[in-house]
Protein backbone atom coordinates (compact mmCIF):
# COMPACT_ATOMS: atom_id res chain seq x y z
CA UNK A 1 0.00 0.00 0.00
CA UNK A 2 1.22 3.51 -0.79
CA UNK A 3 1.26 5.87 2.19
CA UNK A 4 1.50 9.65 2.21
CA UNK A 5 4.37 9.50 4.71
CA UNK A 6 6.37 6.38 3.92
CA UNK A 7 8.95 7.06 6.65
CA UNK A 8 6.46 7.52 9.49
CA UNK A 9 4.38 5.13 11.57
CA UNK A 10 1.30 5.54 13.77
CA UNK A 11 1.11 3.49 16.96
CA UNK A 12 -2.27 2.95 18.63
CA UNK A 13 -2.32 1.72 22.25
CA UNK A 14 -5.33 -0.25 23.44
CA UNK A 15 -6.43 -2.72 26.09
CA UNK A 16 -8.62 -5.70 25.25
CA UNK A 17 -12.31 -4.76 25.73
CA UNK A 18 -12.90 -6.91 28.82
CA UNK A 19 -15.64 -5.84 31.26
CA UNK A 20 -14.16 -4.71 34.56
CA UNK A 21 -10.72 -4.16 33.01
CA UNK A 22 -11.28 -1.08 30.83
CA UNK A 23 -12.78 2.35 31.41
CA UNK A 24 -13.12 1.54 35.11
CA UNK A 25 -13.28 5.23 36.05
CA UNK A 26 -16.60 5.38 34.15
CA UNK A 27 -18.11 2.72 36.45
CA UNK A 28 -20.48 4.01 37.73
CA UNK A 29 -22.46 5.56 36.08
CA UNK A 30 -21.83 2.93 33.39
CA UNK A 31 -21.97 -0.78 34.09
CA UNK A 32 -18.72 -2.70 33.44
CA UNK A 33 -20.21 -4.22 30.28
CA UNK A 34 -21.27 -0.80 28.98
CA UNK A 35 -17.81 0.60 29.67
CA UNK A 36 -16.23 -2.26 27.72
CA UNK A 37 -18.61 -1.67 24.81
CA UNK A 38 -17.76 2.04 24.83
CA UNK A 39 -14.05 1.18 24.81
CA UNK A 40 -14.62 -1.11 21.83
CA UNK A 41 -16.45 1.64 19.93
CA UNK A 42 -13.71 4.16 20.69
CA UNK A 43 -11.06 1.73 19.49
CA UNK A 44 -12.92 1.02 16.25
CA UNK A 45 -13.44 4.72 15.65
CA UNK A 46 -9.74 5.44 16.25
CA UNK A 47 -8.54 2.74 13.85
CA UNK A 48 -10.99 3.84 11.17
CA UNK A 49 -9.77 7.43 11.54
CA UNK A 50 -6.06 6.52 11.58
CA UNK A 51 -6.27 4.35 8.45
CA UNK A 52 -8.81 6.37 6.45
CA UNK A 53 -6.43 8.46 4.33
CA UNK A 54 -3.41 6.11 4.26
CA UNK A 55 -1.27 8.68 6.07
CA UNK A 56 1.23 6.13 7.38
CA UNK A 57 1.32 2.46 8.44
CA UNK A 58 -0.64 1.78 11.65
CA UNK A 59 0.36 -0.69 14.36
CA UNK A 60 -2.15 -1.59 17.07
CA UNK A 61 -0.27 -2.26 20.31
CA UNK A 62 -2.41 -4.65 22.33
CA UNK A 63 -2.65 -5.35 26.06
CA UNK A 64 -2.32 -7.86 27.57
CA UNK A 65 -1.62 -9.57 24.21
CA UNK A 66 -2.88 -9.82 20.63
CA UNK A 67 -5.13 -12.86 21.16
CA UNK A 68 -8.44 -11.22 22.05
CA UNK A 69 -11.00 -11.89 19.27
CA UNK A 70 -11.74 -8.18 18.91
CA UNK A 71 -8.08 -7.43 18.19
CA UNK A 72 -8.10 -10.14 15.55
CA UNK A 73 -11.27 -8.68 14.07
CA UNK A 74 -9.65 -5.23 13.93
CA UNK A 75 -6.66 -6.67 12.13
CA UNK A 76 -8.94 -8.11 9.45
CA UNK A 77 -11.15 -5.01 9.16
CA UNK A 78 -8.42 -2.37 8.91
CA UNK A 79 -5.08 -2.38 7.12
CA UNK A 80 -3.02 -2.63 10.29
CA UNK A 81 -0.42 -4.73 12.03
CA UNK A 82 -0.71 -5.79 15.66
CA UNK A 83 1.93 -6.10 18.37
CA UNK A 84 1.98 -6.80 22.09
CA UNK A 85 2.64 -4.07 24.61
CA UNK A 86 5.82 -4.81 26.58
CA UNK A 87 6.80 -3.18 29.89
CA UNK A 88 5.97 -3.01 33.56
CA UNK A 89 4.00 0.25 33.34
CA UNK A 90 2.52 2.53 30.70
CA UNK A 91 5.70 4.57 30.38
CA UNK A 92 7.85 1.50 29.78
CA UNK A 93 5.35 0.16 27.23
CA UNK A 94 5.24 3.46 25.35
CA UNK A 95 9.04 3.68 25.37
CA UNK A 96 9.34 0.13 24.01
CA UNK A 97 6.85 0.74 21.18
CA UNK A 98 8.31 4.07 20.07
CA UNK A 99 11.87 2.78 20.28
CA UNK A 100 10.96 -0.23 18.12
CA UNK A 101 9.19 2.00 15.57
CA UNK A 102 12.07 4.46 15.33
CA UNK A 103 14.53 1.72 14.50
CA UNK A 104 12.80 1.42 11.12
CA UNK A 105 11.15 4.84 10.62
CA UNK A 106 12.17 8.48 10.73
CA UNK A 107 9.08 9.54 12.64
CA UNK A 108 6.68 7.82 15.04
CA UNK A 109 3.55 9.08 16.72
CA UNK A 110 1.65 7.27 19.47
CA UNK A 111 -2.00 7.74 20.38
CA UNK A 112 -4.59 6.09 22.60
CA UNK A 113 -8.22 5.46 21.74
CA UNK A 114 -9.99 7.84 24.15
CA UNK A 115 -10.21 10.97 22.01
CA UNK A 116 -13.24 11.02 19.67
CA UNK A 117 -12.42 14.51 18.41
CA UNK A 118 -9.02 13.49 17.00
CA UNK A 119 -8.97 13.40 13.20
CA UNK A 120 -6.59 12.54 10.37
CA UNK A 121 -5.55 16.18 9.98
CA UNK A 122 -4.36 16.13 13.59
CA UNK A 123 -2.18 13.07 12.92
CA UNK A 124 -0.83 14.58 9.72
CA UNK A 125 -0.01 17.84 11.50
CA UNK A 126 1.99 15.90 14.10
CA UNK A 127 4.10 14.25 11.40
CA UNK A 128 4.58 17.57 9.60
CA UNK A 129 5.85 19.20 12.81
CA UNK A 130 8.47 16.46 13.18
CA UNK A 131 9.47 16.80 9.54
CA UNK A 132 9.87 20.55 10.07
CA UNK A 133 12.45 20.09 12.81
CA UNK A 134 10.66 19.53 16.13
CA UNK A 135 12.23 16.88 18.39
CA UNK A 136 8.96 16.11 20.14
CA UNK A 137 5.34 16.86 19.32
CA UNK A 138 2.59 16.56 21.92
CA UNK A 139 -1.17 16.82 21.69
CA UNK A 140 -2.33 17.92 25.15
CA UNK A 141 -5.51 16.61 26.75
CA UNK A 142 -7.83 18.98 28.57
CA UNK A 143 -7.51 16.89 31.76
CA UNK A 144 -3.77 17.40 32.16
CA UNK A 145 -2.51 14.41 30.20
CA UNK A 146 -1.87 14.10 26.49
CA UNK A 147 -3.62 12.37 23.60
CA UNK A 148 -0.61 12.14 21.26
CA UNK A 149 3.16 12.06 21.50
CA UNK A 150 5.52 11.92 18.53
CA UNK A 151 9.27 11.95 18.07
CA UNK A 152 12.04 11.16 15.63
CA UNK A 153 14.51 9.90 18.23
CA UNK A 154 13.69 8.10 21.45
CA UNK A 155 13.94 10.18 24.62
CA UNK A 156 13.80 7.77 27.56
CA UNK A 157 13.48 10.53 30.16
CA UNK A 158 9.92 11.24 29.00
CA UNK A 159 8.70 7.79 30.03
CA UNK A 160 10.12 7.09 33.50
CA UNK A 161 8.89 8.25 36.92
CA UNK A 162 5.72 9.82 35.53
CA UNK A 163 2.43 9.50 37.46
CA UNK A 164 0.49 8.03 34.53
CA UNK A 165 -3.25 8.56 34.73
CA UNK A 166 -2.93 11.70 36.86
CA UNK A 167 -3.53 15.30 35.80
CA UNK A 168 0.19 16.05 36.22
CA UNK A 169 1.36 14.02 33.19
CA UNK A 170 1.50 16.94 30.78
CA UNK A 171 3.26 19.22 33.26
CA UNK A 172 5.82 16.58 34.19
CA UNK A 173 6.51 15.87 30.52
CA UNK A 174 6.98 19.59 29.78
CA UNK A 175 9.49 19.81 32.63
CA UNK A 176 11.50 16.86 31.25
CA UNK A 177 11.47 18.30 27.73
CA UNK A 178 12.72 21.67 28.94
CA UNK A 179 15.46 20.06 31.05
CA UNK A 180 16.63 18.04 28.03
CA UNK A 181 16.69 21.13 25.80
CA UNK A 182 14.44 19.51 23.21
CA UNK A 183 12.53 21.46 20.57
CA UNK A 184 8.86 20.93 21.37
CA UNK A 185 5.81 21.53 19.21
CA UNK A 186 2.35 21.58 20.82
CA UNK A 187 -0.80 20.68 18.93
CA UNK A 188 -4.32 21.83 19.78
CA UNK A 189 -5.56 20.60 23.16
CA UNK A 190 -8.31 17.96 22.82
CA UNK A 191 -10.84 16.29 25.10
CA UNK A 192 -10.56 12.61 25.95
CA UNK A 193 -13.09 10.30 27.59
CA UNK A 194 -11.78 9.22 30.99
CA UNK A 195 -14.25 10.30 33.66
CA UNK A 196 -18.05 10.41 34.06
CA UNK A 197 -18.11 14.16 33.39
CA UNK A 198 -16.53 13.48 29.98
CA UNK A 199 -19.36 11.28 28.72
CA UNK A 200 -21.29 14.12 27.10
CA UNK A 201 -18.42 14.47 24.61
CA UNK A 202 -19.37 11.08 23.14
CA UNK A 203 -21.62 12.87 20.66
CA UNK A 204 -18.44 13.81 18.78
CA UNK A 205 -18.08 10.16 17.73
CA UNK A 206 -21.08 10.47 15.40
URMOLIN-V240192 format. One record per backbone hydrogen bond with DSSP energy under -0.5 kcal/mol. CO is the residue of the C=O (numbers start at 1). NH is the residue of the N-H. E is the energy in kcal/mol with one decimal. If there is no record, write none. Layout:
# URMOLIN-V240192
co;nh;e
CO;NH;E
CO;NH;E
This chain:
# URMOLIN-V240192
co;nh;e
1;3;-0.5
4;6;-0.6
5;8;-1.4
7;106;-1.7
7;107;-1.9
8;57;-0.7
9;11;-0.5
9;109;-2.2
10;59;-2.6
11;13;-0.5
11;111;-2.7
12;61;-3.3
14;63;-1.2
16;18;-2.4
17;19;-0.5
18;21;-2.3
18;22;-0.9
23;26;-1.7
24;27;-1.5
25;196;-0.6
26;28;-0.5
26;30;-2.5
31;35;-2.6
32;36;-2.0
33;37;-2.0
34;38;-2.5
35;39;-2.3
36;40;-2.1
37;41;-2.2
38;42;-2.6
39;43;-2.4
40;44;-2.4
41;45;-2.5
42;46;-2.3
43;47;-2.4
44;48;-2.3
45;49;-2.2
46;50;-2.8
47;51;-1.7
48;52;-1.1
51;54;-1.3
54;4;-2.4
55;5;-2.9
57;10;-2.9
58;81;-2.1
59;12;-2.7
59;61;-0.7
60;62;-0.7
60;83;-2.3
61;14;-2.2
62;85;-3.0
63;16;-2.4
68;71;-0.7
68;72;-1.8
69;73;-2.3
70;74;-2.4
71;75;-2.0
72;76;-1.5
73;77;-2.3
74;78;-2.6
75;80;-0.5
78;80;-2.0
79;58;-0.5
81;60;-3.0
83;62;-3.5
89;93;-2.3
90;94;-2.7
91;95;-2.6
92;96;-2.3
93;97;-2.2
94;98;-2.6
95;99;-2.5
96;100;-2.2
97;101;-2.2
98;102;-2.5
99;103;-0.6
100;103;-0.7
101;104;-1.4
101;105;-0.9
107;9;-1.2
108;151;-2.3
109;11;-3.2
110;149;-2.0
111;13;-2.6
114;116;-0.6
114;193;-2.3
115;118;-1.6
119;123;-1.5
120;124;-2.6
121;125;-2.4
122;126;-1.8
123;127;-1.9
124;128;-2.5
125;129;-2.3
126;130;-1.6
127;131;-2.4
128;132;-1.6
129;134;-2.0
130;133;-1.4
135;152;-0.9
136;185;-2.1
137;150;-2.7
138;140;-0.7
138;187;-2.8
139;147;-3.3
139;148;-1.1
140;190;-2.5
141;144;-1.7
144;170;-3.2
145;141;-2.2
147;112;-0.8
148;139;-2.5
149;110;-3.1
150;137;-2.3
151;108;-2.1
155;158;-1.9
156;159;-2.0
162;164;-2.0
163;166;-1.9
166;169;-1.2
168;172;-2.8
169;173;-2.3
170;174;-2.5
171;175;-2.0
172;176;-2.0
173;177;-2.4
174;178;-2.4
175;179;-2.3
176;180;-2.0
177;181;-0.6
177;182;-2.0
178;181;-0.9
182;184;-0.7
183;135;-2.1
183;136;-2.0
185;138;-2.2
190;142;-2.3
191;117;-0.6
192;194;-0.8
195;198;-2.4
196;199;-1.6
198;201;-2.2
199;202;-1.9
200;203;-0.8
201;204;-2.1
202;205;-2.5
203;206;-1.4
